[in-house]
């Protein structure tokens, strides 16, 4: 799955790769989490455009978003059938620029965080689906979910699912929803090839969304790992017996 990701490439470099018209200027983000606004590339009026959308898709038919489950990911195997995604996969396919993402591995009863990125260091375009929800008073919310697929054998050691990444030469094909059909793009919904991505363990500082700095990406040191190990529980000191608890073998007076 994908529950946190990062964008560290300069805005000008991302604009060149993704080819959108706007020239946004934004700082690097090292700990992007669900419900936050995320950069999205969408095809509108014959051109690619940069938009900000809420991460956590809200289908157009939802009456009260506060009572609806947060949809941050969409399974590639079921996007054509699930009511929440079957319209978006045909009509509003988008890309989310990223430089990597985080995953947590269960090990020894603990969840250890890892930073995952392309082995060559290049940015990626996550396949994503977008919707616009309109409220009863005319308010609108653009939202998005990242498409996931089964992991390759190497990445499966961390998690059995991964975000789908679209190759730059396939950007136009993925984004073009003008024919209102998804049959031509379903073959793009697969995880990265084995060996394409690399990863390393990082500090559990990433667990807190308020931490958003470049230090999160650094490999964990032995000193950090030791400091983050759970502390053994302290043994409680034995209580003195009261009169009611005495076993009767000694005088209370």
VEXDREN-2710 file (C-alpha; in Angstrom, 1 decimal):
% VEXDREN-2710
k/r/px/py/pz
1/UNK/0.0/0.0/0.0
2/UNK/1.0/3.6/0.2
3/UNK/0.3/5.7/3.3
4/UNK/3.1/8.3/3.3
5/UNK/5.3/9.6/0.5
6/UNK/7.8/12.4/-0.3
7/UNK/8.4/15.1/-2.9
8/UNK/11.9/16.4/-2.9
9/UNK/12.8/17.2/-6.5
10/UNK/12.9/21.0/-7.5
11/UNK/9.6/22.3/-8.9
12/UNK/11.3/23.2/-12.2
13/UNK/12.5/19.6/-12.6
14/UNK/9.1/18.1/-11.9
15/UNK/7.5/20.5/-14.4
16/UNK/9.9/19.4/-17.1
17/UNK/9.3/15.7/-16.4
18/UNK/5.5/15.9/-16.1
19/UNK/4.9/18.7/-18.7
20/UNK/2.2/20.8/-17.0
21/UNK/1.6/24.4/-18.0
22/UNK/1.7/26.1/-14.6
23/UNK/4.9/27.1/-12.8
24/UNK/4.1/26.3/-9.2
25/UNK/6.8/26.9/-6.6
26/UNK/6.6/24.6/-3.6
27/UNK/9.0/23.4/-0.8
28/UNK/10.1/19.8/-0.5
29/UNK/7.8/17.7/1.6
30/UNK/9.3/14.7/3.5
31/UNK/6.2/13.3/5.2
32/UNK/3.0/13.7/3.1
33/UNK/0.1/12.0/4.9
34/UNK/-3.6/11.3/4.0
35/UNK/-6.1/14.2/4.1
36/UNK/-3.3/16.7/3.2
37/UNK/-3.3/18.5/-0.2
38/UNK/-1.0/16.8/-2.7
39/UNK/0.2/17.9/-6.2
40/UNK/-1.6/16.2/-9.0
41/UNK/-1.1/16.3/-12.8
42/UNK/-4.3/16.2/-14.8
43/UNK/-5.2/16.4/-18.5
44/UNK/-7.7/19.2/-19.1
45/UNK/-8.7/21.1/-22.3
46/UNK/-5.9/19.3/-24.3
47/UNK/-3.1/20.2/-21.9
48/UNK/-1.5/19.0/-18.7
49/UNK/-2.2/21.0/-15.6
50/UNK/-0.9/21.1/-12.0
51/UNK/-3.6/20.9/-9.3
52/UNK/-3.7/20.4/-5.5
53/UNK/-6.1/17.8/-4.3
54/UNK/-7.0/16.2/-1.0
55/UNK/-5.4/12.8/-0.5
56/UNK/-8.3/10.5/0.4
57/UNK/-10.9/10.1/-2.4
58/UNK/-14.5/11.1/-1.9
59/UNK/-16.8/9.7/-4.6
60/UNK/-19.3/12.1/-6.1
61/UNK/-22.3/10.1/-4.7
62/UNK/-21.3/10.4/-1.0
63/UNK/-23.8/12.4/1.0
64/UNK/-21.6/13.1/4.1
65/UNK/-17.8/12.8/3.8
66/UNK/-17.5/12.8/7.6
67/UNK/-19.2/9.4/7.7
68/UNK/-17.3/7.9/4.7
69/UNK/-14.3/5.7/4.9
70/UNK/-11.0/7.4/3.9
71/UNK/-9.9/6.0/0.5
72/UNK/-6.2/6.7/0.1
73/UNK/-5.5/3.6/-2.1
74/UNK/-7.4/1.9/-4.9
75/UNK/-6.6/-1.8/-5.7
76/UNK/-5.7/-2.2/-9.4
77/UNK/-7.5/-5.5/-9.6
78/UNK/-10.9/-4.0/-8.7
79/UNK/-11.0/-0.4/-9.9
80/UNK/-13.3/-1.3/-12.8
81/UNK/-15.9/-2.8/-10.4
82/UNK/-15.8/-0.9/-7.2
83/UNK/-18.5/1.8/-7.0
84/UNK/-16.0/4.3/-5.5
85/UNK/-13.5/4.0/-8.4
86/UNK/-15.3/2.7/-11.6
87/UNK/-16.1/6.2/-12.8
88/UNK/-12.8/7.7/-12.0
89/UNK/-10.8/5.0/-13.8
90/UNK/-12.6/5.9/-17.0
91/UNK/-12.9/9.7/-16.6
92/UNK/-10.4/11.1/-14.2
93/UNK/-7.0/9.4/-14.3
94/UNK/-4.2/11.6/-12.9
95/UNK/-0.6/11.4/-11.8
96/UNK/1.0/12.2/-8.4
97/UNK/4.7/13.3/-8.6
98/UNK/6.8/11.7/-5.9
99/UNK/10.4/10.9/-5.1
100/UNK/9.7/7.9/-2.9
101/UNK/7.4/6.6/-0.2
102/UNK/7.5/4.9/3.2
103/UNK/6.5/1.4/4.2
104/UNK/6.4/-0.3/7.6
105/UNK/7.6/-3.8/8.0
106/UNK/6.5/-6.0/10.9
107/UNK/9.6/-7.5/12.6
108/UNK/10.0/-8.8/16.1
109/UNK/6.7/-7.4/17.2
110/UNK/7.5/-3.9/16.0
111/UNK/6.8/-1.9/12.9
112/UNK/10.0/-0.7/11.3
113/UNK/9.8/2.1/8.8
114/UNK/11.7/2.0/5.4
115/UNK/12.2/4.7/2.7
116/UNK/11.6/3.2/-0.8
117/UNK/12.8/5.0/-3.9
118/UNK/13.9/4.4/-7.5
119/UNK/17.3/2.9/-7.6
120/UNK/18.4/5.5/-10.1
121/UNK/17.1/8.4/-7.9
122/UNK/14.6/9.6/-10.5
123/UNK/11.2/10.9/-9.5
124/UNK/8.1/8.7/-10.2
125/UNK/4.5/9.3/-11.3
126/UNK/2.1/7.4/-9.1
127/UNK/-1.0/6.3/-11.0
128/UNK/-4.0/7.9/-9.2
129/UNK/-7.8/8.5/-9.6
130/UNK/-9.6/11.7/-8.8
131/UNK/-13.1/12.8/-8.1
132/UNK/-14.9/16.1/-7.4
133/UNK/-17.4/16.0/-4.5
134/UNK/-20.0/18.7/-4.4
135/UNK/-21.7/19.6/-1.2
136/UNK/-25.3/20.7/-0.6
137/UNK/-24.3/24.3/-0.4
138/UNK/-22.2/24.3/-3.6
139/UNK/-18.9/23.6/-2.0
140/UNK/-16.4/21.4/-3.9
141/UNK/-13.6/19.1/-2.9
142/UNK/-11.2/17.6/-5.3
143/UNK/-9.8/14.4/-3.9
144/UNK/-7.5/11.6/-5.1
145/UNK/-6.5/8.0/-4.3
146/UNK/-3.2/6.2/-5.3
147/UNK/-3.6/3.0/-7.3
148/UNK/-1.8/-0.1/-5.9
149/UNK/-0.8/-3.5/-7.3
150/UNK/0.8/-6.7/-6.0
151/UNK/4.5/-6.2/-5.1
152/UNK/7.4/-7.8/-7.0
153/UNK/9.3/-10.5/-5.1
154/UNK/11.9/-8.1/-3.7
155/UNK/9.5/-5.4/-2.5
156/UNK/7.1/-8.0/-1.1
157/UNK/9.7/-8.5/1.7
158/UNK/8.4/-5.2/3.0
159/UNK/4.8/-5.3/2.0
160/UNK/2.7/-7.3/-0.4
161/UNK/1.3/-4.2/-2.2
162/UNK/3.0/-1.2/-3.8
163/UNK/1.9/2.0/-5.5
164/UNK/1.6/1.7/-9.3
165/UNK/4.2/3.9/-11.1
166/UNK/3.6/5.1/-14.7
167/UNK/6.6/5.4/-17.0
168/UNK/7.1/8.8/-18.6
169/UNK/6.5/7.5/-22.1
170/UNK/3.1/6.3/-20.9
171/UNK/2.0/9.6/-19.1
172/UNK/-0.1/10.7/-22.0
173/UNK/-1.8/7.4/-22.4
174/UNK/-2.7/7.2/-18.7
175/UNK/-3.9/10.8/-18.5
176/UNK/-6.1/10.8/-21.6
177/UNK/-9.6/10.0/-20.5
178/UNK/-11.4/11.6/-23.4
179/UNK/-12.8/8.3/-24.8
180/UNK/-14.4/7.4/-21.4
181/UNK/-12.9/4.0/-21.4
182/UNK/-10.2/2.3/-19.3
183/UNK/-9.5/-0.9/-21.3
184/UNK/-6.5/0.6/-23.0
185/UNK/-4.7/1.5/-19.7
186/UNK/-5.4/-1.5/-17.5
187/UNK/-2.2/-3.2/-18.6
188/UNK/-0.3/-0.2/-17.1
189/UNK/-1.6/-1.1/-13.6
190/UNK/1.3/-3.1/-12.3
191/UNK/4.0/-2.7/-9.7
192/UNK/7.6/-1.8/-10.4
193/UNK/9.8/-4.5/-11.9
194/UNK/12.1/-6.5/-9.6
195/UNK/15.3/-4.5/-8.9
196/UNK/13.8/-1.2/-10.0
197/UNK/13.5/0.2/-6.5
198/UNK/15.8/0.3/-3.5
199/UNK/15.1/0.9/0.2
200/UNK/16.7/1.3/3.6
201/UNK/15.5/1.4/7.2
202/UNK/14.9/4.8/8.7
203/UNK/14.2/6.3/12.1
204/UNK/10.7/6.0/13.7
205/UNK/10.6/9.8/13.7
206/UNK/8.7/9.4/10.5
207/UNK/5.8/7.9/12.5
208/UNK/4.8/11.4/13.6
209/UNK/3.3/13.5/10.8
210/UNK/4.6/16.7/12.4
211/UNK/8.2/15.6/11.6
212/UNK/8.8/16.8/8.0
213/UNK/12.5/17.3/7.3
214/UNK/15.3/15.8/5.2
215/UNK/16.6/13.8/8.2
216/UNK/13.7/11.4/7.8
217/UNK/15.3/10.0/4.6
218/UNK/18.6/9.1/6.2
219/UNK/19.5/5.4/6.9
220/UNK/19.1/4.7/10.6
221/UNK/22.3/4.5/12.6
222/UNK/23.1/1.8/15.2
223/UNK/22.8/4.5/17.9
224/UNK/19.4/5.5/16.7
225/UNK/18.2/2.0/16.5
226/UNK/19.4/1.3/20.0
227/UNK/17.7/4.5/21.3
228/UNK/14.4/3.5/19.6
229/UNK/14.3/0.0/21.0
230/UNK/11.4/-0.5/23.5
231/UNK/12.5/-0.1/27.0
232/UNK/12.0/-3.1/29.3
233/UNK/9.1/-2.6/31.7
234/UNK/10.3/-1.7/35.2
235/UNK/9.5/-4.3/37.9
236/UNK/7.3/-2.9/40.6
237/UNK/8.7/-3.0/44.1
238/UNK/7.0/-5.5/46.4
239/UNK/4.3/-4.1/48.7
240/UNK/4.4/-4.5/52.5
241/UNK/1.7/-6.8/53.7
242/UNK/-1.2/-5.2/55.7
243/UNK/-2.9/-7.0/58.6
244/UNK/-5.6/-8.3/56.3
245/UNK/-2.9/-9.8/53.9
246/UNK/-0.7/-11.4/56.6
247/UNK/-0.5/-15.2/56.3
248/UNK/-0.9/-15.7/60.1
249/UNK/2.6/-17.0/60.6
250/UNK/3.8/-14.0/62.4
251/UNK/2.5/-11.8/65.2
252/UNK/0.8/-8.5/64.1
253/UNK/1.7/-7.0/67.5
END
